C-alpha cells in the first residue's frame, strides 16, 4: 500500500546510530515535527527564488507541496525527497523578463522544459540505469553533489550572513550543541530548534540592543532595521488563494530555459545518489523515475503559474543530520506547504525569519551536502590521481563555488551550479574520449573511476548500519 509505514522503535526516538528507513516511521507526533523541520529547511530558498524570478512565492510554496506528493507517488515512496523551487532557471528567467516582462511567458517556457525533463527521465526509466552509469559515473555524481552543496555557499556569504553575523554564528553553534547534547528525539530536530532559538534571540536583541545596521536584501543596501519585523504578518490575511495564471508559449523563451534541463538531470541524479548513500539502498533503478517525477512536478506547478521544482539539497541535509528517512515526513511537509499557500499570514511569519538565523542554519546544511559528494568519492574509491577525474571535476566545482558567470549571448548566460555541472559532465567525457589508453585503463581499473559496479559499497563501521529488515 502507498500510505503504509512500519512503526519502528515503538514509535519513539531511535537509539544512537539507528536509522528510520523510507518505509518506516515513528509516532505521528514525532513525524509531524520532522515534517515541520523539512518545511523550514526548504522554505527560505523556495520562497526567495520565486521573488527573484518575479513569481508569487505563496503559490510556489503551495505547488512545491503538490509536486512533492506527486514525486513520492510516482517514485512509489522509495526516494525521500522534497521538491522546492529550482534555482537553475533564474538566469534564463532574468533574460526572458529583460526582453518581455510576462509571467505567462516565463512559466510557459519552464513548463515545456519540465516536459522535456520528464521525457529524459522516461527514456532513462525505459532504457535502464546503464544510461546513467555511462553518463554519470560516481566521479561525476560525487562532484555534482559536492558542487550543489558548496555552490550554495555564496547564498550564505552574500545574502544571509551579512544581515546579522553574530546571530548567524550563535545559531550555527546552537545547531552544533543541540545535535550532540540534547536528549533523544530533540537532537534529531536540532536544526528546527536552532532556528526557533535564533528567531527568539533576534527578537530579544531587538528589544534590548535595538535595531541593527546591516545589509537589507530587498534593497541591496546597508541600513538600520529591526532583525525581526512582524508588519508583513499583521498585514497578511489569514486565508487567501495565491495568484494563479496560465502559461504563454513563445519559442524564444523556451530556447533560453532548455539548457537548465541538463543541470536538473545531473542534479536529480546526484540527489538520488546522495539519498542512496545515506539510506544504504540501491536506488539506481529509480533514477529515471525520479527525473520523470521532477519533470512532471515542474510541469504541473508552472501550468497554474507556480515555480519550477527540483529535489532539494536542504532536505537531504536534514536527513543527514537526523538519519530519519521516512517518506511519511515528506507527505506531512507537502501538506503543510499546501496549507501555507492558503494562509498568507503563516507564510509571512516563516518568511520573517531573520537572515542571520538562516545564515547559521544554511551554512550547516550546505556544508553537509557538499561532504556527501566527497563521501560518494570515498565509498567508490574514485581515483583523484587520474587527470580524467581531477581536472574537470576540480574546474566544475570552482565554477559553481564562485559562482562564475559565463556570458554566451547578450540575452543568455550560464553561471554557478548550472555552469559547474555542465563543465563536470562535459569535461569528464571529453577527457575520457581524448585520453591515451593507459589513462583510460587506469580509470577503469580503479573501482568507481569508470561505470560503477552493481553492488553497493560495504558500509564502514562509522556508517549507518544496514537494518536486518531491509
C-alpha positions in Angstrom: 0.0 0.0 0.0 1.1 3.5 -0.8 0.2 5.1 2.6 1.6 2.4 4.9 4.7 2.6 7.0 6.0 0.2 9.6 6.3 1.7 13.1 9.8 1.1 14.4 11.4 1.6 17.8 7.9 1.6 19.4 7.3 4.9 17.7 9.9 6.5 20.0 13.3 8.1 19.4 15.6 5.6 17.7 18.7 4.5 19.7 22.0 6.2 18.8 23.3 5.0 15.4 19.9 3.6 14.3 18.1 4.9 11.3 14.4 5.1 10.2 14.0 3.8 6.6 11.8 5.3 3.9 9.1 2.7 4.5 9.2 3.1 8.3 8.0 5.8 10.7 7.9 6.9 14.4 4.8 8.1 16.2 2.7 10.6 14.2 3.5 13.3 16.7 7.2 12.9 16.0 6.6 12.7 12.3 4.8 16.0 12.3 7.8 17.6 14.0 10.1 16.1 11.3 7.8 17.2 8.6 7.8 20.7 10.0 11.6 20.7 10.0 11.6 19.8 6.3 9.3 22.7 5.6 11.6 25.0 7.5 14.6 23.7 5.6 13.1 24.2 2.1 11.1 27.4 2.9 13.9 30.0 2.5 15.0 29.1 -1.0 11.5 28.0 -2.1 10.2 31.5 -1.1 13.2 33.5 -2.2 13.8 32.2 -5.7 10.2 33.0 -6.9 10.7 36.5 -5.7 13.9 36.7 -7.8 12.0 35.4 -10.8 9.1 37.7 -10.2 6.6 34.9 -9.4 4.2 34.5 -6.5 6.0 33.0 -3.6 2.9 31.8 -1.8 1.9 29.9 -5.0 5.4 28.5 -5.2 5.1 27.2 -1.6 1.7 25.6 -2.3 2.8 23.9 -5.6 6.0 22.7 -4.0 3.8 20.7 -1.7 1.7 19.4 -4.6 4.9 18.5 -6.6 6.4 16.7 -3.6 3.4 14.5 -3.1 3.3 13.7 -6.8 7.0 12.8 -6.7 6.5 10.4 -3.8 3.6 8.7 -5.5 5.5 8.4 -8.8 8.6 7.0 -7.1 6.5 4.7 -5.0 7.8 6.1 -1.7 11.3 4.8 -2.4 13.1 8.1 -2.6 12.5 10.5 0.3 12.8 14.0 -1.2 11.2 17.4 -1.1 10.6 19.3 -4.3 11.3 23.0 -3.8 11.8 25.9 -6.2 14.7 25.3 -8.6 17.4 27.9 -8.9 18.6 26.6 -12.3 16.1 28.7 -14.2 16.9 32.1 -12.5 19.4 33.3 -15.1 17.2 32.4 -18.1 14.1 34.0 -16.4 16.0 37.2 -15.9 16.9 37.2 -19.6 13.3 36.5 -20.6 12.0 39.3 -18.5 14.6 41.7 -19.9 13.0 41.0 -23.3 9.4 40.7 -22.3 8.2 41.1 -18.7 5.4 38.5 -18.7 4.7 35.9 -16.0 2.9 33.7 -18.6 5.8 33.7 -20.9 8.2 32.7 -18.1 6.0 29.9 -16.7 5.1 28.7 -20.2 8.8 28.3 -21.2 9.6 26.4 -17.9 6.5 24.2 -18.4 8.0 23.0 -21.7 11.3 22.4 -20.0 9.5 20.4 -17.4 8.0 18.1 -20.1 11.5 17.8 -21.7 12.9 16.8 -18.3 10.1 14.3 -17.8 10.8 12.8 -21.3 14.5 12.4 -20.4 13.6 10.7 -17.2 11.2 8.4 -19.1 13.9 7.4 -21.5 16.3 6.6 -18.7 13.5 4.7 -16.9 12.8 2.6 -20.1 16.4 2.1 -21.3 17.8 1.3 -17.8 20.3 2.5 -15.4 23.2 1.8 -17.8 22.4 5.1 -19.4 23.1 6.9 -16.1 26.1 4.8 -15.3 27.6 5.7 -18.7 26.8 9.4 -18.4 27.1 9.9 -14.6 29.7 7.6 -13.1 30.5 8.0 -9.3 33.3 10.5 -10.1 30.7 12.8 -11.8 27.8 12.2 -9.4 30.0 12.9 -6.4 31.2 16.1 -8.0 27.6 17.2 -8.8 26.5 16.6 -5.2 29.5 18.4 -3.9 29.1 21.5 -6.2 25.4 21.6 -5.4 26.2 22.0 -1.7 29.3 24.1 -1.9 27.9 26.0 -4.9 25.3 27.5 -2.5 28.0 28.9 -0.2 27.6 32.3 -1.8 24.0 32.5 -0.6 25.3 32.2 3.0 28.2 34.6 2.4 26.4 37.3 0.3 22.8 37.1 1.5 22.2 35.6 4.9 25.4 36.0 7.0 25.9 39.8 6.4 22.4 40.5 7.7 23.5 39.6 11.3 26.8 37.9 11.6 26.7 37.4 15.3 23.2 35.8 15.3 24.3 33.7 12.4 27.4 32.5 14.3 25.4 31.8 17.5 22.7 30.0 15.6 25.3 27.8 13.9 26.8 27.0 17.2 23.4 26.1 18.6 23.0 23.5 15.8 26.3 22.0 16.9 25.4 21.9 20.6 21.8 20.8 20.1 22.8 17.9 17.8 25.2 16.3 20.3 23.8 17.4 23.7 20.0 17.3 23.5 18.5 14.0 24.6 16.7 11.6 22.3 14.3 12.9 19.7 15.2 16.6 20.4 18.7 16.0 19.0 17.1 14.7 15.8 15.3 18.1 15.2 18.2 20.2 16.3 18.0 22.3 13.1 14.4 23.3 13.7 15.1 24.0 17.4 18.2 26.1 16.5 16.0 28.1 14.1 13.4 28.8 16.8 16.3 29.7 19.2 17.8 32.1 16.7 14.4 33.7 15.9 13.7 34.3 19.6 17.3 35.6 20.2 16.9 38.1 17.3 13.6 39.3 18.8 15.2 39.7 22.3 18.2 41.6 20.7 15.7 44.0 19.0 14.1 44.7 22.4 17.4 45.1 24.3 20.1 46.2 21.9 17.9 48.0 19.4 18.0 47.8 15.6 21.0 46.5 13.6 22.8 48.3 10.8 23.4 45.7 8.1 22.5 44.5 4.6 18.8 44.7 3.6 18.4 42.1 0.9 15.2 43.7 -0.6 17.1 46.9 -1.4 20.7 45.6 -1.6 21.8 48.5 0.7 23.2 48.7 4.2 20.6 50.4 6.6 19.4 50.4 10.2 16.5 47.9 10.7 14.9 45.5 13.2 16.1 41.9 13.0 12.5 40.7 13.2 9.6 42.6 11.6 6.1 41.3 12.1 4.4 44.1 10.0 4.0 41.7 7.0 2.5 39.2 9.3 0.0 41.7 10.6 -0.9 42.9 7.1 -1.4 39.4 5.6 -4.9 37.8 5.7 -5.5 34.5 7.4 -6.9 32.8 4.4 -6.5 33.5 0.7 -5.7 32.0 -2.7 -2.3 32.6 -4.4 -2.1 34.4 -7.8 -2.9 31.7 -10.4 -2.2 32.4 -14.0 -2.0 30.4 -17.3 1.1 29.8 -19.4 2.1 31.6 -22.6 4.3 29.7 -25.0 7.0 31.6 -27.0 9.8 29.8 -28.9 12.5 32.3 -28.0 11.8 32.0 -24.2 11.7 28.2 -24.4 15.1 28.1 -26.1 16.5 30.2 -23.2 15.4 27.8 -20.5 16.1 24.4 -22.1 19.8 24.3 -21.1 18.7 24.1 -17.5 17.3 20.6 -18.1 20.9 19.3 -18.4 21.7 20.7 -14.9 18.5 19.3 -13.5 19.2 15.8 -14.8 22.6 15.9 -13.2 21.2 17.5 -10.0 18.4 14.9 -9.6 20.9 12.1 -10.3 23.3 13.5 -7.7 20.5 13.9 -5.1 19.2 10.3 -5.6 22.8 9.0 -5.3 23.2 11.0 -2.1 19.9 9.6 -0.7 21.1 6.1 -1.7 24.4 6.6 0.1 22.6 7.7 3.3 19.9 5.0 3.3 22.2 2.2 2.1 19.7 1.2 -0.6 20.3 0.6 -4.3 18.2 3.4 -5.8 19.9 3.4 -9.2 16.9 1.7 -10.9 14.7 4.5 -9.7 16.8 7.5 -11.0 14.8 7.6 -14.3 11.6 7.5 -12.4 12.8 10.4 -10.1 13.8 12.6 -13.0 10.5 11.8 -14.7 8.7 12.8 -11.5 10.6 16.0 -11.1 9.7 16.9 -14.7 6.0 16.2 -14.0 6.2 18.3 -10.8 7.7 21.2 -12.7 5.1 21.0 -15.5 2.2 20.8 -13.0 3.5 23.6 -10.9 4.1 26.0 -13.8 0.8 25.1 -15.5 -1.0 27.3 -12.9 1.7 29.9 -12.5 4.0 28.3 -10.0 7.7 28.0 -9.9 9.9 25.2 -11.3 10.8 22.4 -8.9 13.7 20.2 -8.1 14.7 17.8 -5.4 16.2 19.8 -2.6 19.6 19.6 -1.1 18.5 21.4 2.0 16.2 18.5 2.9 18.9 15.9 2.2 20.9 17.8 4.7 18.2 17.5 7.3 18.1 13.7 6.7 21.9 13.5 7.0 21.5 15.2 10.4 18.6 13.2 11.7 19.1 9.8 10.0 15.3 9.6 9.6 14.4 8.9 6.0 10.7 8.2 6.4 8.7 9.4 3.4 5.8 10.0 5.9 7.6 13.1 7.0 7.6 14.4 3.4 3.9 13.8 2.9 3.4 15.8 6.0 5.7 18.5 4.8 3.9 18.6 1.4 0.5 19.0 3.2 1.9 21.8 5.4 3.2 23.6 2.3 -0.2 23.4 0.7 -1.7 24.9 3.8 0.9 27.6 3.8 -0.2 28.5 0.3 -3.8 29.0 1.6 -2.6 31.0 4.7 -0.7 34.1 3.7 -0.3 35.1 7.4 1.5 31.9 8.4 3.7 32.1 5.3 4.6 35.7 6.2 5.6 34.5 9.7 8.0 32.0 8.3 9.2 34.4 5.7 10.0 36.9 8.5 12.7 34.5 9.8 15.8 36.8 10.3 18.5 36.4 7.6 21.2 35.9 10.3 19.3 32.9 11.6 19.0 31.4 8.1 22.8 32.0 7.7 23.5 29.9 10.7 21.2 27.1 9.5 22.2 27.0 5.9 25.9 27.1 6.5 25.5 23.7 8.2 23.1 22.2 5.7 25.0 23.3 2.6 28.3 22.1 4.0 26.8 18.6 4.8 25.5 18.3 1.3 28.9 19.1 -0.1 30.6 16.5 2.1 28.1 13.9 1.0 29.6 14.3 -2.5 33.1 13.5 -1.0 31.6 10.5 0.7 30.4 9.1 -2.7 34.0 9.5 -4.0 35.4 7.8 -0.9 33.0 4.9 -0.9 33.6 4.3 -4.6 37.3 4.8 -4.3 37.4 7.4 -7.1 40.9 7.8 -8.3 41.7 11.5 -8.0 45.3 10.9 -9.3 43.8 10.4 -12.8 43.6 13.7 -14.7 40.3 12.5 -16.3 38.8 12.8 -12.9 40.9 15.5 -11.3 40.8 18.3 -13.9 37.2 18.6 -15.0 35.8 17.9 -11.5 38.0 20.5 -9.9 37.2 23.1 -12.5 33.5 22.5 -12.3 33.4 22.8 -8.5 35.3 26.1 -8.6 32.9 27.5 -11.2 30.0 26.5 -9.0 31.5 27.8 -5.8 32.5 31.2 -7.4 29.8 31.4 -8.6 31.3 32.1 -12.0 29.1 33.7 -14.7 29.8 32.8 -18.3 28.0 35.1 -20.8 27.1 33.3 -24.1 25.0 36.0 -25.7 23.6 39.3 -24.7 20.4 37.6 -23.5 21.8 34.3 -22.2 24.4 33.2 -19.7 25.3 30.2 -17.6 26.5 30.5 -14.0 27.2 28.8 -10.7 25.7 25.3 -10.2 24.4 25.1 -13.8 27.8 26.1 -15.4 29.7 23.9 -13.0 27.5 20.9 -13.7 27.9 21.2 -17.4 31.7 21.5 -17.1 32.0 18.5 -14.8 29.8 16.4 -17.1 31.1 17.5 -20.5 34.7 17.8 -19.3 34.8 14.3 -17.9 33.5 12.7 -21.1 35.7 14.9 -23.3 38.9 13.9 -21.4 37.8 10.3 -21.3 37.4 10.3 -25.1 40.7 12.1 -25.8 42.9 10.5 -23.1 45.6 7.9 -24.0 44.9 4.3 -23.5 46.9 4.0 -20.3 44.8 6.7 -18.6 41.6 5.0 -19.6 42.9 1.7 -18.4 43.9 3.2 -15.1 40.5 4.8 -14.8 38.6 1.6 -15.5 40.8 -0.5 -13.1 40.1 1.9 -10.3 36.8 1.0 -8.6 34.4 3.9 -9.1 36.6 5.5 -11.8 34.5 4.1 -14.6 31.0 2.8 -14.7 30.2 1.6 -11.2 29.6 -2.0 -10.3 26.0 -3.0 -9.5 26.9 -4.0 -5.9 26.6 -1.3 -3.2 29.8 -0.5 -1.3 30.1 -2.1 2.0 29.3 0.2 5.0 32.2 1.2 7.2 32.0 0.9 11.0 31.1 4.6 11.3 28.4 4.5 8.7 24.7 3.9 9.3 24.3 0.1 9.9 22.3 -1.9 7.5 18.9 -2.9 9.1 18.1 -6.6 9.2 14.6 -5.9 7.8 15.7 -4.0 4.7 
